[in-house]
Structure formats: structure tokens, C-alpha cells
Amino acid sequence: VAEAIHDRKLVELVQDIENRKNIKMILIAGPSSSGKTTFAQKLGVQLKLTGYNPITISMDNYFKERKDTPLGEDGKYNFETVDALDIELFNSQMKDLIDGETVELPEFDFVVGTKRYNGKFLKLQKNDIMIIEGIHALNPKIHALLPTKSFKIYLAPLVTLSLDHFTKVSSNDTRLIRRIVRDADIRGVNPEKTLENWKKVLKAEKENIFPYINLADVIFNTSLVYELGVLKQFCEKLILKIPETSPYYSDARRLYDLLRNFLTIETTDIPKNSIIKEFIGNGCFDR
């Protein structure tokens, strides 16, 4: 039923896009671990059913060169601010595409910190529609100069579960658990490092994402009522490795105590296209 709710709302969302006419660009924003990558691909499937040809573009490929990346208060590179993006290049390429020109899209090499051009040329055809996802996609700096109608979507796992009459499950905790599991699986980041970065992530979201929620045409809830029962088995074994001497031990214990409220749910029957697969793996979409 939880998965069917997502599918139904996606259908309604695509119908909304169709009714608005002449939409050539869909902008998807949301905080960390909201499921942007999988959602963009699920949306693309629904758009194909209505005759569109969706083209997904990640704003992560438009980071500035490492030497031009702004520094944070701690003196380290700040990748969370909108100023870390090459906004001029992004706007120029999107405008050219909308005007019918051919552009070569960049692919960002995060290891060396530079954009590379690997022959990925694009020219929009009649039924093409761009799906652009990134945490800053709702920021007016990103789209204010583009001469086209866009459709803006804000994603977030807006959890509605309550443990009792006084204690609700935090959406931030759900996102943090998602991120711990995904970081360890596909990014090789241990849970202590994820917990260390989390405060900076929340601060950046408050500054760069939340002020622009009211610009969204649609808010899509990516939470799944059963997901903590699934994430439990992956997250517990990771946070139990955090030693008592760690400054993040209390955070780990708090998350462990939260997960103890849930029975384990096996992954066998989870659909391959579920948003939860973005975090636990073995799905049918890119992660």
C-alpha cells in the first residue's frame, strides 16, 4: 500500500505537468537522503507513458573547479552552498538547450575536483523534457534567468509515525538513518564520519533549501511507513561498531534505541523500483 501511494501520487503529478502545457524543465530539490535520484528516474518512467522523452541532468555535474570552491567557516571546502555551483555555465547551457542548440554536458570528477567533457552531447527534440535534480534546484539563482516555464518539486520524507502519544519519529532521524546506510554501502564512509558531517548538512539545508520550499509547485512525501523496519538491519550493525570513546557514541545509541522500537522487515518483497532501494541497494535504478 505504501508503494501504491507513491505510484498514485506520481501519476497525479504527471497529469499536473501535462495540464500546464509547454513545460520543458522539471526541477527537483530536497534535503539530503530525500530520495531525489530514484524519484527522478521513477518520474521519468511515468512521463514516458504520456509521450514525453525524459532526460535526467544532475546538478552535481556543475560544481565549480576545486580551486574555485568556496570555503566554509572551518576552512574546508563548502560543497553545500549554492555558490559551489558553476551557475553561469548551468544557466548558459540550459538556455542554449531550450533555444534548440546542441551542448556538451559536463561530468564532474569528484576525485580530482574538475569537470570533464566526455562527448555527452544533447539537443532537445520535440517531446524531450529535462528532469534536473539537485539540492539547490529551487534556488532562484538557478532558474531565474531561464526563458521557459518550469515545474518545481520539493521532496522530503515527511514521517507521520508516532511511538506513543508524546513521541513522534523525526523526519531528520529517518534521513540520517538512510544516509548512514547508503554512505557505508556505496560511498565507503563510516557512520562516525556521517554523524560528524550531519550537523553541517542540516545547517546548509536551513540556509540553502528550506527558504525556497514555498516556490515549489508540488511537495512530494518520499517516506514509506515500513522503511525503518527495513533499514534497521542495515543501520544497527553499523552504529554498533562505534566505540564508547567516540564523540558520536551518544548519537549512535539514540538511533539504536529508536530502531529497537521496530521489528525487522525482510527485503525480499520490496519492489525493485522502490525509493528505499536507493539506500539499501539491489534496485533497478542508478543510485
N, C-alpha and C positions, 0 to 999 in steps of 0.2 A: 504493500500500500504506500509506503514512504517513497519508493521508486516511482510508482504510478503518479504520485502527486507532482514530482519533478517533471515527469513527461507531460502531464496535462498542462502545467504552467508554461512549459516550453512551447507547446502548441499555441496557447493563448498569446504568448509573447510574439511569436512569428506572425500570427494573424494581425496583431497590433502594428508590426512593421509593414506588412502588406498594405494595410489600410491608410498608412501615412503617405504612400506613394513617393517615388524618386529618392528613396534612401539608398545612398551608395556607401555609407560608412557606419558601422556599429562599434561603439566604444564601450569596452568592458573594464570596469575598475572594481577594486575591492581590497580589503586588507590582506595581510599575509595569511596563507593557508585557507583562503575562502573558496578555492577550487576553480580559479579563473581558467587554468589551462584546459582542464577537462570540460568545463562548461562551454568554452568557446567551440570545442570540437563537437559537443552534443548539439549546440545551437546550429552548427554548420550542417549537421545531418538533417535537422528539421527544415532548414532553409532549402536544401536540395529538393525536398519533397514538394516545394511550392514553385520550383523552376529557377531558383537562384543558383549561382555558382559561387559558393563562399570561398574567400581567400583569407587565411588567417595570418596576421602580422603581429609579431611580439615586439613591444616597445623596448624590451631588454636589448634588442639589437641596435638600439640608437643611443647607447651610453656614449659619453664623451671619451676621448682617449684618456688613458690612465693618468697621464701627466697633467691633464686639464680637469680632472675630477676634484670637486671642492672638498675641503677638509672639514671635519666636524669639530666640536668643542674639545674632543680628546686628542686632536691632532691626527686622527686616522681618516682614511678616505670615507666620505659620506655618500653612499650609493642610494640612500633613501630619499634625498631631496630631489625635487624636480629639476634643479639646476645641474644635476649629474647627467641629465639627458641632453643630447645634441638637438635641441628644439628647432633650431634653424634648419638643419638637414631634414628632420622629420616633416616639418611643415612644407618645405620645398618639394620633397618627393611626393607627399600626399597630394599637393596641389597639381603637380605635373601629371600624376595618375588620373585625377579627376578631369583634367583637361585633355585626356586621351593620349598622353605621351608615354613613351617607354622609359622605365627607370630600372637601374640595377640595385636591388635591395641589399643592404649590408647584413653581415652575420658577425656578431660580436664574439671575439675570442677572449673569454674571461681569464684564461691562464696568463696571457701576456698583456691583456688590457688594451686591445685595439680592435677596430672594425676591419673586417676583411670583405673583399668583394670576390665572390666565387662563381660569378656567372649566373646569378639568380635574377633574370630579367623578368619584368612584369609590365603588361599593358592591359588595362581594363577593357573587357568586352561588354556587350550589351547587358547580359544577365549577371555579370560579376558584382559581388558585394563584399567589401572589406570588413573583416572582423579584427579589430585592433584591441589587444588586451595588455594591460599594464596597470600598476598601482596609481599612476598619475593620469589615467585616461580621461578623468572628469575635470582635470585642471584646465581652466580657460586658456592658459598659455599654450596648451597642446592643440586646441581645436578652434580657437577664436578667429584665426586668420584664414581658415579653410572655407572656400566658397561653395559649400554644399550643406545639405540637410543631413544631420547625423542623428542616430538613435543611441541614447546613452543608458547603460545598465550598471547598476551598483549591486555587487554580490556580497553576501555575508552569511555565515552560519548563525542565524538568529535562533538560538536554542530556547525552547519553551519548557524544558523538563524541570520539575521540582523534586528535590529529595524528600522534602516534608513541607509543612505549611509555612516554614520560615526560611528555608534554604533552597535557592534556585541554582541550577547548573549554569556556570558562567560561560558565555559565548567565547570570551577570551581564553578560558581554560581549554575549551574544546579545540580552538585553533592552535593553542600551544601543544596540545597532545598530538594533533595532526602533524604539526611541524616537527616535533621530536622524532616521530616515526619516519616521516619522509626524509628528513635530513640525514638520519642514520643510514637509511636504505640506499638512497641514490646520490647523496652528496658527500658521504663519508664523514659527516660531522657528528661528534659525540654529543650526548644530551647535555653535558655540562656547558659546552660551547653554545648550544641552542638556548639554554637558560640564561647564559651570560649576555647574549645578544637581544633577548626578548624585550628588556626594558627600552633599549634603543629603538627596536621595531615599533613598540607601542607609542613612543614619543613621536616618531616620524609619521605614524598614521594620524595622530592627533593634529599634526601640523599640515600634512600634505594630502590627506584623503578625506577625513570627516568633514572639513569645511565645505566640501563641494557635493555632498550627498544630495542636497536639495536640487542640484542640476540634473539629476538622473530622471529619465522618463519612466524607468521601472526599477524597483528594488526586488531582487530575487533571493529568496532564502535557500541557501545550499545545505542546510543542516539535514541530517537523516536521524530519525528518532532512535534508530538502533545502533548508530555508529560507535558509541562509547563501548558497547559490548564487544564490538569487533576490534577496536583499537586497543582495548585492554590488554590482550595477549601480547601485542607487539610492544606497547609502551612500558608495561610493568618490568619486563626483563631488561630494558634499557636503563630505566631510572633506578632499579635496584642495584646497579653497578656503581652508582655514585656513592663514594665513601662518606662516613660521618664527618670527616675532616674538611670536606668540600664546603665552600661558602654557599653552595646551591643545594645542600642536603635538605634543608627545611622545605624548599620549593618542591624537591623531588618527593618528600614524604607527604606533602599536602596533595600532590597529584595522585600518589599511590592510594592515599586514604579515599580520595574521590572515586577512583576506579574500583575500589573494593565494594562499592555500592551496586556494581553491575555484574551480572552473570556473563560468562564468556559466550560469545556467539561465533560459531564457526564460519569460515569464509566460503564454504562450498557452494552455497546457493545465491551468493551475491552476483547480480548481473555484471557482465564484463564491461558494460558502459557506465557503471555507477561512478559518481563523483568520489566515493570513498576509495576506489581503486587508484586514484591519483596518489594516495598516501601509502597504501599497503602493497600496491603493485599487482601484476598479473591481469591488468585490464586490456582493453582493445585500443586505447588511445595513447598518444605520446604523453609522457609525464613531464 
